[in-house]
Amino acid sequence: MGLGALTLISAAPGHMFVWVMDPGEIIFTQKYPPVKFLSEKDRKRILITGGAGFVGSHLTDKLMMDGHEVTVVDNFFTGRKRNVEHWIGHENFELINHDVVEPLYIEVDQIYHLASPASPPNYMYNPIKTLKTNTIGTLNMLGLAKRVGARLLLASTSEVYGDPEVHPQNEDYWGHVNPIGPRACYDEGKRVAETMCYAYMKQEGVEVRVARIFNTFGPRMHMNDGRVVSNFVLQALQGEPLTVYGSGSQTRAFQYVSDLVNGLVALMNSNVSSPVNLGNPEEHTILEFARLIKHLVGGGGEIQFLSEAQDDPQRRRPDIRKAKLLLGWEPVVPLEEGLNKTIHYFSKELEYQANNQYIPKPKPARIKKEMRDF
């Protein structure tokens, strides 16, 4: 059915009418975010493990809005259904409650393997689960990629460099990692996952891509995930002291989540099979971050210095020349812009939590009946 240049392409039960102009144009519906229309040959079937998490849910949004069919697999250990619920019911979207340590049977073209606890409190709380997810889970996803001929992108981490002795860190640096330290379950788990990827590529011909992701922030971070930005923002919004571990001279380089997502998609669709750093090379001290966030929030208590955390890297900064040269990618969101968006999100989250607290209803008083003679 046509209406001028518009064409009706979907009227699925429970959906509003959907109209498009031409392939590649944006589809407008009243129920879901706008998505592009892709022809069948251009539309990919994409699996995202950990797709209900912080980064995974933003990747889900991009791939859905780009017009692909997306299946999210998550065990909700750290992911939240709320992060992707705006897609539930869409004909191109499926959400599966599944742990990647168990085999998965599905037909897909691409696999973004993001499943893993990623913040120190989460992976140190359950180190065995973290190791299983990054080893057995990765093995299962590589087996799936082999069976169906899919390309797999591993979300690795800058933690494979440990507490680096080379600055900035490029992809040829082997790292300086404590294999038995409190962070080892995550650091070594990701190092083994990378080894597995290249073993499958060499022996089984599986197409792999490896992204070494540096510190990332943005909306949908857990407020209590123990990372620098979330800690400082939450403390400042609640008027609490901003806790800095050590002297605050440690450095980090933070990228906004949309920049990372664009980098992941660019890497997946490139011909680059060797590891690629994805991060923002703009380096700041932890103390500078605390002061900046306190300024942007316009509140918060004093900066409080606590004992330095064990095995906390002193410097972390990516060399992204490879990503620039081979992917044409570099971060574009300014730090303050990203922080303001994150602060706004956290303030809304605090409101949400305040309005959705479970408050037990008081039990009705038991009234003792008295027997009386009249």
Residue pairs with C-beta under 8 A, 6 or more apart in sequence:
1 7
1 8
2 8
3 19
5 21
5 22
6 19
6 20
6 21
7 19
7 20
7 21
8 17
8 18
8 19
9 18
9 19
9 20
9 27
9 37
10 17
10 18
10 91
11 17
11 18
12 91
14 31
14 89
15 29
15 31
15 32
15 89
15 90
15 91
16 29
16 30
16 31
17 29
18 27
18 28
18 29
19 27
19 28
20 26
20 27
20 37
23 37
23 38
23 39
23 42
24 36
24 37
24 38
25 36
25 37
26 34
26 35
26 36
27 34
27 35
27 36
27 37
28 34
31 89
32 86
32 87
32 89
32 90
33 61
33 64
33 65
33 86
33 87
34 65
35 64
35 65
35 66
35 67
35 90
35 92
36 65
36 66
36 67
37 67
38 66
38 67
38 68
42 67
43 67
43 68
43 69
44 68
44 69
44 109
44 110
45 68
45 69
45 71
45 107
45 108
45 109
45 110
46 63
46 68
46 69
46 70
46 71
46 108
46 109
46 110
46 111
46 112
47 70
47 71
47 73
47 104
47 106
47 108
47 110
47 111
47 112
47 144
47 150
48 56
48 59
48 60
48 63
48 70
48 71
48 72
48 73
48 111
48 112
48 114
49 56
49 73
49 74
49 100
49 111
49 112
49 113
49 114
49 115
49 137
49 141
50 56
50 73
50 74
50 79
50 113
50 114
50 115
50 116
50 155
51 57
51 59
51 60
51 70
51 71
51 72
51 73
51 74
51 79
51 84
51 95
51 112
51 114
52 60
52 72
52 74
52 76
52 79
52 80
52 81
52 83
52 84
52 95
53 74
53 78
53 79
53 80
53 83
53 114
53 118
53 220
54 83
54 118
54 216
54 218
54 220
54 221
54 222
54 257
55 114
55 118
55 155
55 213
55 216
55 257
55 260
55 261
56 72
56 74
56 79
56 83
56 112
56 114
57 79
57 83
57 84
57 220
58 218
58 220
58 257
58 258
58 260
58 261
59 112
59 114
59 261
59 264
59 265
60 70
60 72
60 84
60 87
60 93
61 87
62 261
62 262
62 265
63 70
63 265
64 70
64 87
64 90
64 92
64 93
66 265
67 92
68 92
69 92
69 93
70 87
70 92
70 93
70 94
71 93
71 94
71 95
71 96
71 106
71 108
72 84
72 93
72 94
72 95
72 96
73 96
73 98
73 100
73 104
73 115
74 95
74 96
74 97
74 98
74 115
75 97
75 98
75 99
75 100
75 115
76 97
77 117
77 122
77 126
77 129
78 117
78 118
78 119
78 122
78 222
78 225
80 220
81 95
83 220
84 93
84 95
87 93
87 95
88 95
98 104
99 133
99 137
100 113
100 115
100 133
100 136
100 137
100 138
100 140
100 141
101 132
101 133
101 136
101 137
101 140
102 140
103 140
103 143
103 144
104 140
104 141
104 144
105 144
106 144
106 148
107 148
108 144
108 148
108 150
109 150
109 151
110 150
110 151
110 152
110 153
110 268
111 141
111 144
111 145
111 150
111 151
111 152
111 153
112 153
112 155
112 264
112 268
113 137
113 138
113 141
113 152
113 153
113 154
113 155
114 155
115 133
115 137
116 123
116 130
116 133
116 134
116 137
116 155
116 186
116 189
116 190
117 123
117 125
117 126
117 129
117 130
117 133
117 186
118 157
118 186
119 222
119 225
119 226
119 227
120 182
120 183
120 186
120 226
120 227
120 309
121 224
121 225
121 226
122 130
122 225
122 226
123 130
123 183
123 185
123 186
124 182
124 183
124 185
127 184
127 185
128 185
130 185
130 186
130 189
131 185
131 188
131 189
133 189
134 186
134 189
134 190
134 192
134 193
135 189
135 192
135 193
135 196
138 154
138 192
138 193
138 196
138 197
139 196
141 152
142 152
142 196
142 197
142 200
142 204
142 206
142 208
144 150
145 151
145 152
145 200
145 206
145 207
145 208
146 200
146 204
146 206
150 207
151 207
151 208
151 209
151 268
152 197
152 206
152 207
152 208
152 209
153 208
153 209
153 210
153 211
153 264
153 267
153 268
154 193
154 194
154 197
154 208
154 209
154 210
154 211
155 211
155 213
155 264
156 190
156 193
156 194
156 210
156 211
156 212
156 213
156 275
157 186
157 187
157 190
157 212
157 213
158 169
158 212
158 213
158 214
158 215
158 277
158 279
158 316
158 318
159 177
159 183
159 186
159 187
159 190
160 175
160 177
160 187
160 190
160 191
160 194
160 212
161 169
161 173
161 175
161 176
161 177
161 212
161 313
161 316
162 175
162 176
162 177
162 178
162 187
162 313
163 176
163 177
163 178
163 311
163 312
163 313
163 314
164 173
164 175
164 176
164 313
164 315
164 316
165 176
166 173
167 315
167 317
168 281
168 283
168 317
168 318
168 319
169 277
169 316
169 317
169 318
169 319
170 277
170 319
170 321
170 322
171 212
171 274
171 275
171 276
171 277
171 319
171 322
175 191
177 184
177 187
177 188
177 191
178 184
178 187
178 311
179 187
179 188
181 187
181 310
181 311
182 310
182 311
183 311
194 210
194 275
197 206
197 208
197 210
198 208
200 206
200 208
201 207
201 208
201 273
207 273
208 273
209 267
209 268
209 270
209 272
209 273
209 276
210 274
210 275
210 276
211 263
211 264
211 267
211 275
211 276
211 278
212 275
212 276
212 277
212 278
212 279
212 318
213 260
213 278
213 279
214 253
214 254
214 255
214 277
214 278
214 279
214 280
214 316
214 317
214 318
215 227
215 228
215 252
215 253
215 254
215 255
215 279
215 316
216 254
216 255
216 256
216 257
216 260
216 279
217 227
217 229
217 230
217 254
217 255
217 256
217 257
217 338
217 339
217 342
218 256
218 257
218 258
218 338
218 341
218 342
218 345
219 257
219 341
219 342
219 345
220 257
220 345
221 227
221 229
221 230
221 342
222 230
223 230
223 234
223 346
223 349
223 350
224 230
224 234
228 252
228 254
228 286
228 289
229 254
229 289
229 293
229 339
229 342
230 346
231 242
231 243
232 242
232 289
232 290
232 293
232 294
233 293
233 297
233 339
233 342
233 343
233 346
234 346
234 350
235 241
235 242
235 243
235 300
235 301
236 242
236 293
236 294
236 297
236 299
236 300
237 297
237 299
237 300
237 343
237 346
237 347
237 350
238 350
239 299
239 300
239 301
240 300
240 301
241 300
241 301
241 302
241 303
241 304
242 290
242 293
242 294
242 300
242 301
242 302
242 303
242 304
243 304
243 306
244 286
244 287
244 290
244 303
244 304
244 305
244 306
245 286
245 305
245 306
245 307
245 308
245 309
245 312
246 286
246 305
246 306
246 307
246 308
246 309
246 312
247 287
247 305
247 308
248 285
248 286
248 287
248 290
248 303
248 305
249 285
249 286
249 287
249 314
250 285
250 286
250 312
250 313
250 314
250 315
251 283
251 284
251 285
251 286
251 314
251 315
251 316
251 317
252 283
252 284
252 286
252 289
252 316
253 279
253 280
253 281
253 282
253 283
253 284
253 316
253 317
253 318
254 280
254 282
254 284
254 289
254 335
254 338
255 278
255 279
255 280
255 331
255 333
256 280
256 331
256 333
256 335
256 337
256 338
256 341
257 338
258 333
259 280
259 331
259 332
259 333
260 278
262 329
263 278
263 323
263 327
263 329
264 278
266 327
266 328
266 329
267 276
267 278
267 323
267 327
267 329
270 326
270 327
272 322
272 326
272 327
276 322
276 323
276 326
276 327
277 318
277 319
277 320
277 322
277 323
278 318
278 320
278 323
278 329
279 317
279 318
279 320
279 331
280 318
280 331
280 335
281 317
281 318
281 319
281 320
282 335
283 315
283 317
284 292
284 335
287 303
290 303
291 303
292 335
292 336
292 339
293 300
293 339
293 343
294 300
294 303
296 336
296 339
296 340
296 343
297 343
320 329
320 330
323 329
323 330
324 330
